[in-house]
Amino acid sequence: MSQPSEPVSVTILEKIYQFACEPDQRNDLVEAARQLDETMTAIKDSGRLMSLERIALQAALNFSAEVVKMQRNEHIRVEKIDRKIRMLADQLDDALKD
């Protein structure tokens, strides 16, 4: 059974936004908002992009690129682990045959 949603206030680019989330997700939402605020502030401070929409899009693209990179790295890691497991299983099979 899910917990009832509760309001959470976060500040992004000096503006307060209200979101509803379950109590056990509150800390993650606050941390995500903090990271988004830092990213959007850095983009704004760079002076290259001025509109809020463009700043938000650039931040979203930055985060999306990070997710894609993490997914690619996870796939590579899983493949390495699978190869290692197969190698160890083959070694175990060979040892049991002797």
N, C-alpha and C positions, 0 to 999 in steps of 0.2 A: 504494500500500500504506500503510495507516495505521500510525502509530507506536503502540507499546504504551502503555497507560494508566499513569500514575504517580500516587501519592497526593499530595494537596495539602491542607494544613491552613489553615483560615481562621477568624478570630474574628468572631463576630456577637453583639452584646449580651453581651460578656464570656464567651461560651461558644465552645469550640473545636469545629469541625466538620471532618470529613475527607471529601474528595471525590476521585474518580478522574477524571483528564482526560489528554488527549494533551499531550505536552510543549509543542507549539506553541500550545496554548490556555491554558497555565498563567497567563500574565500577564493575559489577559482575565478569567479566573475570579477571580484575586486582586483585580483592580480592581473587578469587579462586586460581590464580597463586601465590599470596602471601602466602596463607595457604598451598598450595602444596610445595612451597619452604621451608617453616618452617618445615613441616613434613619430607620432604626428607633430609633436613639438619640435623635434629635430628637423623634420622635413620643412615645417613652417619657418624655423630659424635659418634654414639654409638660404632662404630668400628666392629660391627658384620657382616655387609654386605658391600661389597666393590664395586661390579659392578653397573653401573648406571641402568642396566636393573633390577637387584634384588632390588635395592633401590626403583625404580619406582613401581615394583610389590608389595612390602611391603606397600608403601604409598597407592596404589590403594586398597589393601586388607583392610587397616585401614579405609579408607574412606567408602568402601563398607560395612564394619561391622557397622559403624556409621549409614549409611542409613538404613540397615536392622533393627537396634535397634530403630531408629526413626519411621520407618514404623510400627513396632510391637507396639510401644507406642501409635502411632496415632490410630491404630486399637482398642486398649484397651480403649482409650479416647472416641472414637466414640461410642463404645458399651455402655460405662457408660452414655454418654449423651442420647443415644437412650432409655436406661432403665429409665432414669430420666424423659424424655419426656413422655414415656408411662405411668409412674406412675402419673405424673401430669395430663395427659389427663384422666386417670381413676378417679382421685380425682375430677376433674372438672365435669366429667359425673355423678359421685355420688352426687355431690353438686347440680347439675341441676335437678336431679331426685327428690330431696327432696322438 
